[in-house]
Amino acid sequence: MATARPLIIGPSTGPEAPYPLQMEGKVISGFGRGSKELGIPTANLPVDDNVTPWIADVKSGVYFGWASLRLPPSHPNQPTTSSDTTASTTTVSEAHSGFSVYPMVMSIAYNRFYKNTARSAEVHVLHEFGADFYGAEMRVLIVGFIREEKDYANVDALIEDIKLDCDVARNSLDREAWALRETGKGTLDGSWLVRETAERNSAVT
C-alpha cells in the first residue's frame, strides 16, 4: 500500500536553505505532451548550467513556487488590472515591467515515463491561459521540493500524481510566509520576479 503524501510542504516560517532558487529564460517549445497527452500544459525553460549553475546539483523531481511572465500585448491573458484574485490562484501584475506573477509547480527531471535522455525544466503555471506564450520571458522562484522523479505504470497514474502536486503547491503557498509580498497576502520577497530587466532599463533611460 502506497504511503500517503503530505499535502503541505515546509514549515510555517517559510522556505529554508537552499531556497528560494531563481531561474529565468524565454519559454521554448518542448515535447508537446503536457497539453496533448496529459491535459496539463507546461512551459519549458532552457536548462543551461552556465546560466543557472545550481541546476547541475539539484535532484530530479517536482518543485513548487512562483512564476512571472511578461506576456506580449496581443496575448488574451495580458492583465488589464493590477491584480486578479480567484479561489484557486492569485496573480499580480507590475505595471512598469509588464510581468505578472502566478503560483506554479515545475519538473526538473528526465521524465523517466517518457524515457528522455536529457533533463528538462517544465513549468506548469497554476492559471488557465487563453493561448500559448512561446518566446515570452519567464522567471521562476523555486521555494520548495515536493517529491523525487518517479516512473509510472501508465499515464493515468502520472496524471493523478501531477494533480496532487498542484494541490500540494497551492496548499503550501497559501501561507503568509510562503505567499509573495507583492500579492498583498504574504511576506516572501518576490521583487526579483517583477523587476525591470537591465535591457528595458537602458531602453527607457
Backbone as ProteinMPNN parsed JSONL, in Angstrom:
{"seq_chain_A": "MATARPLIIGPSTGPEAPYPLQMEGKVISGFGRGSKELGIPTANLPVDDNVTPWIADVKSGVYFGWASLRLPPSHPNQPTTSSDTTASTTTVSEAHSGFSVYPMVMSIAYNRFYKNTARSAEVHVLHEFGADFYGAEMRVLIVGFIREEKDYANVDALIEDIKLDCDVARNSLDREAWALRETGKGTLDGSWLVRETAERNSAVT", "coords_chain_A": {"N_chain_A": [[0.854, -1.197, 0.0], [0.593, 2.198, -0.881], [2.354, 4.917, 0.604], [0.741, 7.644, 2.15], [0.882, 10.878, 0.764], [2.248, 13.99, 1.963], [0.222, 16.932, 2.267], [1.008, 19.484, 2.546], [3.992, 21.288, 2.216], [6.985, 22.05, 3.896], [7.923, 24.303, 6.64], [5.862, 26.52, 8.664], [7.157, 28.877, 8.92], [8.362, 29.609, 6.574], [10.297, 29.338, 3.438], [13.24, 27.266, 3.469], [16.874, 27.09, 3.49], [18.318, 25.419, 0.661], [16.632, 27.217, -0.558], [14.993, 30.348, -1.443], [15.356, 29.461, -4.961], [16.467, 30.761, -8.071], [15.471, 31.05, -11.491], [15.524, 31.769, -14.945], [14.392, 32.675, -18.268], [13.561, 32.505, -21.804], [10.478, 31.195, -22.872], [10.469, 28.041, -24.326], [9.696, 25.66, -26.949], [8.612, 22.404, -26.062], [8.237, 18.896, -25.721], [5.597, 18.77, -26.297], [3.782, 17.216, -24.963], [2.494, 17.821, -22.598], [0.032, 19.322, -22.81], [-1.312, 17.87, -24.824], [-1.297, 15.059, -24.216], [-1.564, 14.861, -21.453], [-3.207, 16.877, -20.556], [-2.27, 18.907, -19.072], [-0.801, 21.695, -19.381], [2.555, 22.775, -20.012], [5.296, 25.053, -19.594], [8.355, 25.278, -21.088], [11.691, 25.824, -20.015], [15.02, 26.784, -20.954], [17.64, 24.533, -20.072], [20.542, 25.263, -18.704], [23.643, 24.935, -17.467], [25.565, 26.901, -17.218], [24.225, 29.321, -17.136], [22.412, 28.911, -15.081], [23.768, 27.845, -12.514], [23.207, 26.235, -10.21], [21.492, 24.252, -11.008], [22.715, 21.986, -11.918], [23.293, 20.467, -9.723], [21.01, 19.909, -8.248], [18.484, 17.586, -7.18], [16.595, 15.408, -9.32], [13.167, 15.965, -9.884], [10.005, 17.159, -8.581], [9.187, 20.498, -8.078], [8.093, 23.551, -6.4], [6.611, 26.849, -6.397], [6.79, 30.221, -7.378], [5.972, 31.874, -10.435], [6.815, 34.261, -12.928], [5.585, 36.035, -15.736], [6.124, 37.781, -18.745], [3.887, 38.718, -20.792], [3.09, 39.077, -24.309], [1.642, 42.1, -25.728], [-0.556, 41.399, -27.302], [-1.562, 39.074, -26.257], [-4.253, 37.099, -24.989], [-4.446, 36.897, -22.217], [-3.155, 39.051, -21.208], [-2.764, 41.195, -18.556], [-5.217, 43.538, -17.403], [-5.732, 44.837, -15.149], [-4.4, 45.669, -11.876], [-4.35, 43.512, -10.154], [-5.541, 40.129, -9.821], [-7.681, 38.031, -8.339], [-8.677, 34.809, -7.51], [-10.456, 31.88, -6.362], [-8.681, 29.808, -6.693], [-6.207, 30.736, -7.482], [-3.765, 33.368, -7.319], [-2.856, 36.303, -8.895], [-0.531, 38.831, -9.787], [0.23, 41.931, -11.22], [2.947, 43.822, -12.388], [3.062, 47.03, -13.265], [5.106, 48.578, -14.457], [7.212, 46.858, -15.335], [5.839, 44.916, -16.696], [5.497, 42.274, -16.008], [3.601, 39.483, -14.856], [2.553, 37.622, -12.013], [2.324, 34.245, -10.913], [1.253, 31.296, -9.107], [3.086, 28.168, -9.193], [4.01, 24.819, -10.276], [6.854, 22.797, -10.937], [8.802, 20.636, -13.0], [11.987, 19.334, -12.791], [13.696, 17.268, -14.47], [14.32, 13.984, -15.955], [12.118, 12.806, -16.879], [11.246, 9.959, -16.692], [9.139, 8.312, -17.422], [8.7, 8.891, -20.061], [11.12, 8.235, -21.099], [13.18, 10.11, -21.6], [16.371, 11.44, -22.581], [17.736, 13.684, -21.869], [17.794, 16.178, -19.329], [15.017, 18.183, -18.454], [13.38, 21.356, -17.863], [10.311, 22.007, -16.823], [7.576, 24.036, -16.488], [4.533, 24.244, -14.86], [2.124, 26.45, -14.839], [-0.147, 27.585, -12.463], [-2.702, 28.499, -13.559], [-5.217, 29.34, -15.901], [-4.68, 29.766, -19.306], [-5.439, 31.595, -22.276], [-4.083, 31.214, -24.616], [-1.026, 30.007, -26.16], [2.337, 30.892, -25.063], [4.894, 31.009, -26.221], [8.265, 32.06, -26.374], [7.911, 34.131, -24.607], [9.147, 36.027, -21.823], [10.148, 34.433, -18.88], [10.326, 34.022, -15.369], [11.261, 32.088, -12.577], [10.704, 31.443, -9.168], [11.789, 29.255, -7.069], [10.607, 27.652, -4.268], [10.463, 25.348, -2.777], [10.673, 21.702, -2.477], [8.811, 19.066, -3.766], [8.605, 16.255, -4.443], [10.534, 13.316, -5.422], [11.582, 12.359, -8.743], [9.664, 9.945, -10.534], [8.898, 6.728, -12.005], [6.157, 5.473, -13.965], [3.402, 3.189, -14.184], [1.397, 3.666, -15.991], [-0.201, 6.277, -17.959], [-2.338, 7.432, -16.619], [-1.759, 7.168, -13.901], [0.412, 8.86, -13.724], [-0.797, 11.352, -14.326], [-2.521, 11.568, -12.131], [-0.705, 11.865, -10.022], [0.5, 14.291, -10.725], [-1.637, 16.07, -10.509], [-2.033, 15.948, -7.77], [0.384, 17.034, -6.977], [-0.072, 19.677, -7.77], [-2.114, 20.428, -5.996], [-0.72, 20.232, -3.576], [1.162, 22.26, -3.947], [-0.507, 24.56, -4.08], [-1.677, 24.497, -1.498], [0.603, 24.745, 0.094], [1.661, 27.21, -0.642], [-0.265, 28.877, 0.202], [0.124, 30.291, 2.594], [1.203, 32.741, 4.928], [4.035, 33.217, 5.132], [4.926, 32.06, 2.85], [3.592, 33.085, 0.75], [3.719, 35.69, -1.707], [4.938, 38.941, -1.007], [4.292, 40.836, -2.852], [1.757, 40.165, -3.729], [0.136, 41.034, -1.785], [-0.653, 39.303, 0.138], [1.26, 38.008, 1.588], [4.612, 37.573, 3.023], [6.892, 36.91, 1.708], [9.685, 37.785, -0.253], [9.251, 38.823, -3.438], [10.315, 40.502, -5.278], [12.272, 40.251, -7.265], [10.997, 38.834, -9.229], [9.362, 40.617, -10.582], [10.837, 42.791, -11.29], [12.347, 45.393, -13.323], [14.136, 44.575, -16.335], [17.641, 44.718, -17.154], [18.012, 45.407, -19.813], [15.609, 46.64, -20.513], [15.654, 48.762, -18.743], [17.813, 50.277, -19.718], [16.747, 50.984, -22.078], [14.789, 52.801, -21.488], [15.974, 54.891, -20.244]], "CA_chain_A": [[0.0, 0.0, 0.0], [1.408, 3.406, -1.01], [2.318, 5.844, 1.724], [0.042, 8.889, 1.836], [1.791, 12.004, 0.591], [1.852, 15.194, 2.708], [-0.497, 17.91, 1.459], [1.681, 20.771, 2.727], [5.437, 21.126, 2.272], [7.75, 23.116, 4.529], [7.435, 24.868, 7.9], [5.043, 27.738, 8.557], [8.044, 30.05, 8.967], [8.79, 29.973, 5.227], [11.298, 28.497, 2.764], [14.521, 27.049, 4.144], [18.008, 26.929, 2.589], [18.908, 26.438, -0.22], [15.593, 28.0, -1.23], [14.5, 30.192, -2.817], [16.259, 29.385, -6.105], [15.972, 31.565, -9.195], [15.74, 30.588, -12.856], [14.81, 32.609, -15.91], [14.679, 32.442, -19.676], [12.41, 32.619, -22.687], [9.761, 29.929, -22.98], [10.768, 27.321, -25.557], [8.798, 24.533, -27.198], [9.093, 21.143, -25.524], [7.799, 17.713, -26.451], [4.19, 18.907, -26.647], [2.977, 16.173, -24.334], [1.754, 18.326, -21.452], [-1.349, 19.635, -23.167], [-1.935, 16.873, -25.704], [-1.484, 13.749, -23.6], [-1.856, 14.925, -20.019], [-4.158, 17.935, -20.234], [-1.593, 19.76, -18.096], [0.18, 22.42, -20.199], [3.786, 23.207, -19.349], [6.182, 25.981, -20.288], [9.719, 24.788, -20.951], [12.791, 26.778, -19.945], [16.304, 26.162, -21.301], [18.473, 24.054, -18.971], [21.911, 25.657, -19.024], [24.409, 25.005, -16.218], [26.346, 28.137, -17.174], [23.313, 30.408, -16.77], [21.797, 28.537, -13.803], [24.746, 26.86, -12.012], [22.697, 25.322, -9.188], [20.627, 23.207, -11.564], [23.507, 20.773, -12.135], [23.446, 19.729, -8.472], [19.74, 19.59, -7.581], [17.934, 16.281, -7.536], [15.481, 15.415, -10.261], [11.89, 15.823, -9.211], [8.981, 18.191, -8.724], [9.383, 21.654, -7.203], [6.97, 24.488, -6.45], [6.951, 28.228, -6.075], [6.114, 31.306, -8.098], [6.489, 32.172, -11.77], [6.357, 35.511, -13.519], [5.565, 36.03, -17.198], [5.853, 39.035, -19.437], [3.133, 38.317, -21.979], [3.013, 40.111, -25.342], [0.413, 42.903, -25.635], [-1.674, 40.771, -28.02], [-1.988, 37.84, -25.605], [-5.568, 37.281, -24.346], [-4.32, 36.974, -20.762], [-2.438, 40.261, -20.814], [-3.594, 41.781, -17.493], [-5.713, 44.899, -17.575], [-5.834, 45.428, -13.808], [-3.197, 45.439, -11.097], [-4.375, 42.205, -9.513], [-6.66, 39.256, -10.159], [-7.712, 37.026, -7.289], [-9.75, 33.828, -7.573], [-10.356, 30.894, -5.293], [-7.615, 28.838, -6.917], [-4.918, 31.324, -7.811], [-3.599, 34.803, -7.158], [-1.88, 36.866, -9.812], [-0.265, 40.245, -9.577], [0.937, 42.492, -12.368], [3.769, 45.003, -12.15], [2.772, 47.867, -14.423], [6.295, 49.112, -15.116], [7.992, 45.821, -16.0], [4.966, 44.104, -17.535], [5.45, 40.893, -15.535], [2.511, 39.029, -13.993], [3.041, 36.544, -11.162], [1.375, 33.156, -10.69], [1.81, 30.105, -8.451], [3.477, 27.167, -10.182], [4.786, 23.627, -9.962], [7.745, 22.549, -12.066], [9.583, 19.414, -13.02], [13.366, 19.353, -13.284], [13.808, 15.81, -14.492], [14.476, 13.29, -17.239], [10.807, 12.263, -17.225], [11.522, 8.558, -16.984], [7.98, 7.686, -18.066], [8.849, 9.087, -21.498], [12.469, 7.781, -21.493], [14.001, 11.205, -22.113], [17.802, 11.283, -22.306], [18.242, 14.965, -21.37], [16.943, 16.743, -18.291], [14.262, 19.358, -18.88], [12.732, 22.162, -16.829], [8.964, 22.247, -17.319], [6.803, 24.79, -15.503], [3.08, 24.25, -15.006], [1.589, 27.621, -14.154], [-1.477, 27.278, -11.922], [-3.599, 29.522, -14.096], [-5.645, 28.968, -17.243], [-4.32, 30.755, -20.316], [-6.229, 31.503, -23.496], [-3.215, 30.952, -25.764], [0.368, 29.708, -25.82], [3.177, 32.09, -24.901], [6.28, 30.723, -26.61], [9.086, 33.249, -26.556], [7.706, 35.092, -23.518], [10.117, 35.972, -20.736], [9.631, 33.8, -17.661], [11.196, 33.863, -14.213], [10.675, 31.233, -11.55], [11.267, 31.496, -7.822], [11.502, 27.938, -6.502], [10.647, 27.787, -2.808], [10.481, 24.061, -2.089], [10.729, 20.446, -3.223], [7.635, 18.252, -3.447], [8.89, 14.807, -4.479], [11.507, 12.87, -6.399], [11.073, 11.855, -10.014], [9.257, 8.545, -10.483], [8.383, 6.118, -13.224], [4.756, 5.125, -13.765], [2.915, 2.06, -14.965], [0.54, 4.163, -17.07], [-0.324, 7.732, -17.985], [-3.332, 7.859, -15.626], [-1.063, 7.291, -12.613], [1.215, 10.084, -13.833], [-1.709, 12.496, -14.223], [-3.019, 11.633, -10.749], [0.352, 12.407, -9.185], [0.693, 15.702, -11.072], [-2.753, 16.82, -9.927], [-1.764, 16.054, -6.341], [1.461, 18.025, -6.881], [-0.686, 21.012, -7.877], [-2.809, 20.688, -4.727], [0.31, 20.451, -2.557], [1.726, 23.59, -4.18], [-1.492, 25.577, -3.67], [-1.787, 24.471, -0.036], [1.846, 25.197, 0.707], [1.852, 28.627, -0.932], [-1.363, 29.634, 0.801], [0.517, 30.648, 3.963], [1.757, 34.09, 4.881], [5.478, 33.238, 4.915], [5.198, 31.459, 1.548], [2.931, 33.932, -0.25], [4.548, 36.836, -2.063], [4.606, 40.278, -0.51], [3.731, 41.594, -3.975], [0.344, 39.851, -3.893], [-0.609, 41.604, -0.672], [-1.104, 38.221, 1.016], [2.347, 37.326, 2.263], [5.815, 38.308, 3.41], [8.028, 36.442, 0.915], [10.152, 38.799, -1.189], [9.156, 38.423, -4.832], [10.646, 41.676, -6.099], [13.045, 39.829, -8.437], [10.089, 38.329, -10.255], [8.679, 41.68, -11.314], [11.702, 43.949, -11.505], [12.736, 45.723, -14.695], [15.386, 43.967, -16.792], [18.678, 45.691, -17.491], [17.798, 45.879, -21.183], [14.492, 47.603, -20.527], [16.091, 49.963, -18.038], [18.647, 51.08, -20.593], [15.93, 51.497, -23.197], [13.901, 53.885, -21.075], [16.718, 55.954, -19.596]], "C_chain_A": [[0.891, 1.248, 0.0], [1.244, 4.299, 0.216], [1.643, 7.137, 1.307], [1.033, 10.035, 1.765], [1.32, 13.199, 1.419], [1.205, 16.212, 1.777], [0.05, 19.317, 1.621], [3.168, 20.494, 2.901], [6.052, 22.324, 2.989], [7.11, 23.686, 5.783], [6.644, 26.158, 7.68], [5.886, 29.001, 8.535], [8.594, 30.441, 7.598], [9.858, 29.064, 4.67], [12.601, 28.43, 3.55], [15.619, 26.832, 3.101], [17.983, 25.531, 1.951], [17.892, 27.324, -0.933], [15.492, 29.408, -0.639], [15.626, 30.16, -3.854], [15.629, 30.13, -7.277], [16.373, 30.947, -10.525], [14.955, 31.482, -13.805], [15.222, 32.255, -17.327], [13.432, 32.674, -20.499], [11.797, 31.24, -22.885], [10.037, 29.305, -24.346], [9.774, 26.185, -25.743], [9.432, 23.26, -26.656], [8.628, 19.988, -26.384], [6.325, 17.778, -26.843], [3.286, 17.9, -25.975], [2.07, 16.712, -23.239], [0.297, 18.566, -21.759], [-2.03, 18.484, -23.887], [-2.258, 15.572, -24.985], [-1.982, 13.832, -22.167], [-2.934, 15.931, -19.66], [-3.601, 18.896, -19.213], [-0.498, 20.524, -18.829], [1.382, 22.871, -19.39], [4.544, 24.172, -20.242], [7.611, 25.525, -20.032], [10.713, 25.937, -20.922], [14.086, 26.075, -20.321], [17.063, 25.738, -20.045], [19.925, 24.292, -19.355], [22.686, 25.841, -17.718], [25.202, 26.295, -16.098], [25.496, 29.317, -16.719], [22.715, 30.168, -15.385], [22.665, 27.455, -13.153], [24.165, 25.83, -11.042], [21.946, 24.133, -9.77], [21.38, 21.903, -11.791], [23.528, 19.885, -10.899], [22.126, 19.339, -7.805], [19.22, 18.242, -8.058], [16.776, 16.435, -8.507], [14.176, 15.21, -9.499], [10.993, 17.01, -9.454], [9.173, 19.25, -7.645], [8.153, 22.561, -7.283], [7.431, 25.883, -6.058], [6.124, 29.198, -6.886], [6.789, 31.536, -9.442], [5.975, 33.531, -12.205], [6.521, 35.43, -15.035], [5.374, 37.443, -17.707], [5.215, 38.656, -20.767], [3.13, 39.429, -23.014], [1.686, 40.856, -25.258], [-0.799, 42.24, -26.294], [-2.223, 39.532, -27.332], [-3.31, 38.052, -24.873], [-5.522, 37.371, -22.831], [-3.482, 38.153, -20.3], [-3.279, 40.996, -19.78], [-3.989, 43.218, -17.784], [-5.888, 45.605, -16.244], [-4.597, 45.035, -13.02], [-3.19, 44.081, -10.414], [-5.627, 41.453, -9.913], [-6.658, 38.126, -9.147], [-8.927, 36.128, -7.484], [-9.533, 32.827, -6.456], [-9.133, 30.004, -5.456], [-6.255, 29.466, -7.154], [-4.929, 32.824, -7.549], [-2.55, 35.271, -8.141], [-1.693, 38.327, -9.472], [0.538, 40.743, -10.756], [1.7, 43.735, -11.944], [3.695, 45.879, -13.395], [4.027, 48.291, -15.175], [7.051, 48.046, -15.901], [7.151, 44.959, -16.928], [4.879, 42.649, -17.123], [4.21, 40.652, -14.681], [2.972, 37.784, -13.263], [1.931, 35.535, -10.881], [2.04, 32.056, -9.855], [2.143, 29.05, -9.497], [4.029, 25.918, -9.504], [5.694, 23.395, -11.16], [8.512, 21.249, -11.872], [10.976, 19.719, -13.55], [13.78, 17.886, -13.293], [14.056, 15.282, -15.9], [13.139, 12.758, -17.743], [10.929, 10.805, -17.67], [10.361, 7.848, -17.679], [8.098, 7.784, -19.579], [10.256, 8.758, -22.005], [13.304, 8.894, -22.115], [15.46, 10.991, -21.724], [18.443, 12.569, -21.802], [17.266, 15.523, -20.347], [16.269, 18.0, -18.803], [13.697, 20.076, -17.671], [11.381, 22.591, -17.371], [8.116, 22.866, -16.21], [5.32, 24.676, -15.829], [2.535, 25.401, -14.169], [0.157, 27.32, -13.722], [-2.462, 28.39, -12.263], [-3.983, 29.085, -15.501], [-5.353, 30.101, -18.218], [-5.101, 30.498, -21.601], [-5.415, 31.201, -24.736], [-1.826, 30.601, -25.268], [1.16, 31.008, -25.658], [4.642, 31.758, -25.152], [7.034, 32.026, -26.851], [8.926, 34.284, -25.471], [8.792, 34.929, -22.465], [9.455, 35.384, -19.492], [10.727, 33.769, -16.603], [10.495, 32.94, -13.229], [11.454, 31.388, -10.247], [10.848, 30.191, -7.142], [11.666, 28.016, -4.992], [10.673, 26.457, -2.076], [10.429, 22.882, -3.038], [9.561, 19.572, -2.797], [7.963, 16.768, -3.397], [9.938, 14.503, -5.534], [10.812, 12.381, -7.666], [10.758, 10.361, -9.89], [8.93, 8.05, -11.884], [6.956, 5.657, -12.926], [4.35, 3.982, -14.672], [2.07, 2.521, -16.144], [0.359, 5.67, -16.925], [-1.329, 8.236, -16.95], [-2.692, 8.051, -14.254], [-0.201, 8.543, -12.588], [0.342, 11.318, -13.648], [-2.204, 12.668, -12.793], [-1.977, 12.249, -9.827], [0.567, 13.899, -9.459], [-0.419, 16.559, -10.466], [-2.565, 16.982, -8.42], [-0.625, 17.042, -6.093], [0.892, 19.439, -6.886], [-1.406, 21.386, -6.587], [-1.814, 20.993, -3.612], [0.901, 21.85, -2.706], [0.768, 24.677, -3.712], [-1.587, 25.654, -2.146], [-0.554, 25.084, 0.625], [2.056, 26.693, 0.52], [0.79, 29.509, -0.273], [-1.104, 29.888, 2.284], [1.304, 31.948, 3.892], [3.24, 34.112, 4.537], [5.888, 32.653, 3.563], [4.557, 32.248, 0.412], [3.77, 35.182, -0.499], [4.025, 38.13, -1.46], [3.887, 41.076, -1.591], [2.259, 41.283, -4.226], [-0.515, 40.478, -2.807], [-1.07, 40.56, 0.322], [0.009, 37.579, 1.814], [3.531, 38.222, 2.559], [7.043, 37.898, 2.597], [8.397, 37.491, -0.135], [10.124, 38.262, -2.615], [9.555, 39.532, -5.779], [11.436, 41.293, -7.349], [12.144, 39.392, -9.581], [9.502, 39.428, -11.125], [9.554, 42.889, -11.586], [11.944, 44.167, -12.993], [13.998, 44.957, -15.062], [16.363, 45.069, -17.134], [18.449, 46.264, -18.878], [16.704, 46.936, -21.243], [14.867, 48.88, -19.817], [16.912, 50.866, -18.95], [17.842, 51.668, -21.73], [15.103, 52.699, -22.797], [14.65, 55.022, -20.394], [17.426, 56.808, -20.629]], "O_chain_A": [[1.831, 1.342, 0.789], [0.158, 4.421, 0.783], [1.93, 7.674, 0.237], [1.923, 10.149, 2.608], [0.115, 13.405, 1.566], [1.604, 16.335, 0.619], [-0.378, 20.239, 0.928], [3.56, 19.587, 3.635], [5.687, 23.47, 2.725], [5.899, 23.571, 5.974], [6.755, 26.798, 6.634], [5.398, 30.073, 8.175], [9.225, 31.489, 7.465], [10.287, 28.122, 5.337], [13.008, 29.391, 4.203], [15.337, 26.441, 1.968], [17.662, 24.556, 2.63], [18.258, 28.098, -1.817], [15.857, 29.634, 0.515], [16.692, 30.743, -3.66], [14.41, 30.127, -7.448], [17.464, 30.396, -10.669], [13.841, 31.902, -13.49], [16.254, 31.624, -17.557], [12.374, 33.0, -19.962], [12.507, 30.247, -23.044], [9.864, 29.944, -25.383], [9.087, 25.795, -24.799], [10.641, 23.059, -26.775], [8.619, 20.074, -27.612], [5.849, 16.951, -27.62], [2.133, 17.742, -26.377], [1.01, 16.147, -22.969], [-0.582, 18.073, -21.052], [-3.182, 18.156, -23.601], [-3.359, 15.039, -25.122], [-2.737, 12.97, -21.716], [-3.517, 15.854, -18.579], [-4.351, 19.62, -18.558], [0.634, 20.045, -18.896], [1.255, 23.294, -18.241], [4.452, 24.121, -21.469], [8.027, 25.4, -18.881], [10.605, 26.893, -21.69], [14.242, 24.887, -20.039], [17.126, 26.487, -19.07], [20.47, 23.609, -20.221], [22.428, 26.774, -16.958], [25.485, 26.741, -14.986], [25.974, 30.202, -16.01], [22.534, 31.107, -14.61], [22.333, 26.272, -13.232], [24.585, 24.673, -11.05], [21.78, 23.115, -9.098], [20.771, 20.835, -11.851], [23.757, 18.68, -11.007], [22.124, 18.518, -6.887], [19.481, 17.817, -9.183], [16.074, 17.446, -8.516], [14.096, 14.387, -8.588], [11.184, 17.772, -10.402], [9.305, 18.94, -6.462], [7.281, 22.363, -8.129], [8.496, 26.066, -5.468], [4.918, 29.024, -7.059], [8.007, 31.412, -9.575], [4.845, 33.91, -11.894], [7.472, 34.835, -15.542], [4.568, 38.207, -17.175], [5.9, 38.321, -21.733], [3.165, 40.605, -22.652], [0.703, 40.303, -24.766], [-1.937, 42.488, -25.895], [-3.239, 38.988, -27.763], [-3.484, 39.07, -24.203], [-6.464, 37.871, -22.216], [-3.135, 38.243, -19.122], [-4.405, 41.39, -20.084], [-3.214, 44.003, -18.331], [-6.156, 46.805, -16.194], [-3.833, 44.169, -13.446], [-2.119, 43.55, -10.121], [-6.638, 42.046, -10.291], [-5.713, 37.338, -9.108], [-10.055, 36.605, -7.606], [-8.562, 32.908, -5.704], [-8.6, 29.497, -4.468], [-5.238, 28.782, -7.036], [-5.982, 33.462, -7.56], [-1.465, 34.694, -8.213], [-2.591, 38.976, -8.936], [1.432, 40.049, -11.239], [1.173, 44.591, -11.235], [4.207, 45.511, -14.453], [4.016, 48.358, -16.404], [7.487, 48.304, -17.022], [7.683, 44.336, -17.847], [4.247, 41.854, -17.819], [3.816, 41.504, -13.885], [3.705, 36.971, -13.826], [0.778, 35.895, -10.648], [3.261, 31.904, -9.895], [1.547, 29.038, -10.573], [4.449, 25.94, -8.347], [5.342, 23.758, -12.282], [8.819, 20.831, -10.756], [11.126, 20.293, -14.629], [14.164, 17.331, -12.264], [14.009, 16.018, -16.886], [13.03, 12.314, -18.886], [10.745, 10.467, -18.839], [10.571, 6.898, -18.434], [7.66, 6.889, -20.303], [10.564, 8.967, -23.178], [14.056, 8.649, -23.058], [15.752, 10.431, -20.667], [19.588, 12.545, -21.352], [16.054, 15.36, -20.483], [16.887, 18.795, -19.51], [13.549, 19.494, -16.597], [11.302, 23.433, -18.266], [7.962, 22.289, -15.133], [4.901, 24.977, -16.946], [2.494, 25.326, -12.941], [-0.654, 26.854, -14.522], [-2.97, 29.104, -11.399], [-3.16, 28.517, -16.218], [-5.73, 31.249, -17.985], [-5.386, 29.357, -21.964], [-5.981, 30.956, -25.801], [-1.481, 30.857, -24.114], [0.709, 32.08, -26.064], [5.522, 32.17, -24.396], [6.511, 32.966, -27.45], [9.714, 35.228, -25.402], [9.295, 33.828, -22.242], [8.356, 35.782, -19.106], [11.895, 33.522, -16.901], [9.276, 33.005, -13.066], [12.683, 31.455, -10.233], [9.709, 30.042, -6.7], [12.724, 28.397, -4.491], [10.885, 26.434, -0.863], [10.179, 23.032, -4.233], [9.343, 19.359, -1.605], [7.637, 16.092, -2.421], [10.202, 15.314, -6.422], [9.629, 12.04, -7.662], [11.481, 9.613, -9.232], [8.718, 8.829, -12.813], [6.592, 5.473, -11.764], [4.875, 3.82, -15.774], [2.026, 1.855, -17.178], [0.718, 6.259, -15.905], [-1.189, 9.353, -16.454], [-3.038, 8.983, -13.528], [-0.092, 9.211, -11.559], [0.699, 12.228, -12.899], [-2.295, 13.792, -12.299], [-2.308, 13.054, -8.957], [0.79, 14.677, -8.531], [-0.158, 17.654, -9.966], [-2.897, 18.026, -7.857], [-0.655, 17.799, -5.122], [1.317, 20.293, -6.107], [-1.321, 22.527, -6.133], [-2.032, 21.896, -2.804], [1.116, 22.546, -1.714], [1.179, 25.612, -3.026], [-1.578, 26.743, -1.573], [-0.66, 25.842, 1.589], [2.566, 27.368, 1.414], [0.935, 30.73, -0.203], [-1.992, 29.722, 3.12], [1.99, 32.215, 2.906], [3.67, 34.938, 3.731], [7.053, 32.736, 3.174], [4.936, 32.096, -0.749], [4.451, 35.669, 0.403], [2.819, 38.37, -1.414], [3.0, 41.879, -1.305], [1.575, 42.072, -4.878], [-1.743, 40.459, -2.888], [-1.802, 40.882, 1.259], [-0.249, 36.697, 2.634], [3.483, 39.44, 2.382], [8.119, 38.471, 2.773], [7.525, 38.021, -0.824], [10.883, 37.356, -2.959], [9.182, 39.514, -6.952], [11.292, 41.938, -8.388], [12.484, 39.557, -10.752], [9.178, 39.189, -12.289], [9.063, 43.911, -12.066], [11.772, 43.262, -13.81], [14.844, 44.711, -14.202], [15.971, 46.211, -17.375], [18.661, 47.455, -19.108], [16.832, 47.964, -21.908], [14.454, 49.965, -20.226], [16.727, 52.083, -18.953], [18.193, 52.71, -22.283], [14.749, 53.526, -23.638], [14.037, 56.015, -20.003], [18.113, 57.765, -20.272]]}, "name": "protein", "num_of_chains": 1, "seq": "MATARPLIIGPSTGPEAPYPLQMEGKVISGFGRGSKELGIPTANLPVDDNVTPWIADVKSGVYFGWASLRLPPSHPNQPTTSSDTTASTTTVSEAHSGFSVYPMVMSIAYNRFYKNTARSAEVHVLHEFGADFYGAEMRVLIVGFIREEKDYANVDALIEDIKLDCDVARNSLDREAWALRETGKGTLDGSWLVRETAERNSAVT"}
